[in-house]
Amino acid sequence: MMVMASSQQKAFPVGEILQSQVTPGVSSRYDFPLRPSSMALLIIDIQDELTKVDPTSEEYKHSIAFPRMIHNTERLLKSARLSKIQVIFTYLQALTDDCRDVSLDYKLSGDLS
């Protein structure tokens, strides 16, 4: 992402601008307030996991992790919507069950089976 520096009319990468404002060991996250007008909530690839929740299972991911993930996602969504922050849902499309085919290494080396 690029932004225009108003006085110089020259494009700077956002990371470069932020990095120039950080003093290691001195700066804290409170020095950089969040601005809802320039934020978005990005929710990546949870719909598949939501379909696998088994409330009768005692396995950690079903009894604790998934319910916690769903609850936290609901809280984030509610907060973002109340703050009028843009919400983006996306997913990774994979052809293999373990999603290894979405990596650059797999794309460069090809299917090893």
C-alpha positions as CSV (number, residue, x, y, z in Angstrom):
1,M,0.0,0.0,0.0
2,M,1.3,3.4,-0.9
3,V,0.3,6.8,0.5
4,M,1.1,10.3,-0.7
5,A,3.1,12.5,1.5
6,S,1.2,15.8,1.4
7,S,4.1,18.2,1.4
8,Q,6.3,16.4,-1.1
9,Q,3.7,14.8,-3.4
10,K,5.9,11.7,-3.5
11,A,4.6,8.1,-2.8
12,F,6.0,6.3,0.3
13,P,5.3,2.8,1.4
14,V,3.2,2.9,4.5
15,G,5.6,0.6,6.4
16,E,8.5,3.0,5.6
17,I,6.5,6.0,7.1
18,L,5.7,4.1,10.3
19,Q,9.2,2.7,10.6
20,S,10.6,6.3,10.5
21,Q,8.3,7.2,13.5
22,V,9.4,4.3,15.7
23,T,12.3,4.6,18.2
24,P,13.4,1.1,19.4
25,G,13.1,0.7,23.1
26,V,11.2,4.0,23.5
27,S,8.1,3.9,21.3
28,S,5.1,2.0,22.5
29,R,1.9,0.9,20.7
30,Y,0.1,3.7,22.4
31,D,2.1,6.2,20.4
32,F,0.2,5.0,17.3
33,P,-3.5,5.2,17.9
34,L,-5.8,3.2,15.7
35,R,-8.0,5.1,13.3
36,P,-11.2,3.4,12.4
37,S,-11.5,5.4,9.2
38,S,-8.4,3.6,7.9
39,M,-9.0,0.1,9.4
40,A,-10.6,-3.1,8.2
41,L,-11.4,-6.4,9.9
42,L,-10.1,-9.3,7.8
43,I,-11.6,-12.7,8.6
44,I,-9.7,-15.4,6.8
45,D,-10.9,-19.0,6.1
46,I,-13.0,-19.9,9.1
47,Q,-16.1,-21.2,7.4
48,D,-14.7,-24.7,6.8
49,E,-13.7,-25.0,10.5
50,L,-17.1,-23.8,11.6
51,T,-18.8,-26.7,9.9
52,K,-16.6,-29.2,11.7
53,V,-17.6,-28.2,15.3
54,D,-18.9,-31.2,17.2
55,P,-20.4,-29.9,20.5
56,T,-20.6,-33.5,21.8
57,S,-16.8,-34.1,21.4
58,E,-14.5,-33.7,24.4
59,E,-11.5,-33.1,22.1
60,Y,-9.8,-29.8,22.9
61,K,-10.5,-28.2,19.5
62,H,-14.2,-29.0,19.7
63,S,-14.9,-28.4,23.3
64,I,-12.7,-25.3,23.8
65,A,-10.9,-23.9,20.8
66,F,-13.7,-23.7,18.2
67,P,-16.3,-22.3,20.6
68,R,-13.7,-19.7,21.8
69,M,-12.9,-18.9,18.1
70,I,-16.6,-18.4,17.3
71,H,-17.2,-16.2,20.3
72,N,-14.2,-14.1,19.7
73,T,-15.1,-13.7,16.0
74,E,-18.6,-12.6,17.0
75,R,-17.2,-10.0,19.4
76,L,-14.8,-8.7,16.7
77,L,-17.6,-8.5,14.1
78,K,-19.9,-6.7,16.5
79,S,-17.3,-4.2,17.5
80,A,-16.2,-3.6,13.9
81,R,-19.8,-3.1,12.7
82,L,-20.6,-0.7,15.6
83,S,-17.5,1.3,14.8
84,K,-18.4,1.3,11.1
85,I,-15.2,-0.5,10.3
86,Q,-15.1,-2.4,7.0
87,V,-15.4,-6.2,7.4
88,I,-13.9,-8.5,4.8
89,F,-14.4,-12.2,4.6
90,T,-12.1,-14.3,2.5
91,Y,-10.9,-17.9,2.2
92,L,-8.1,-19.8,0.7
93,Q,-9.0,-22.1,-2.1
94,A,-7.0,-25.3,-2.1
95,L,-7.1,-28.5,-4.1
96,T,-5.4,-30.6,-1.5
97,D,-6.9,-31.5,1.9
98,D,-3.9,-30.0,3.8
99,C,-3.8,-26.8,1.7
100,R,-0.2,-27.3,0.8
101,D,-0.9,-26.4,-2.8
102,V,-1.5,-22.7,-1.9
103,S,2.1,-22.2,-1.0
104,L,4.6,-20.6,-3.5
105,D,7.0,-23.6,-2.9
106,Y,4.3,-26.1,-4.0
107,K,3.5,-23.9,-7.1
108,L,7.2,-23.8,-8.1
109,S,8.0,-27.4,-7.4
110,G,4.7,-29.0,-8.5
111,D,2.8,-32.0,-7.2
112,L,5.2,-34.4,-5.6
113,S,2.8,-37.4,-5.5
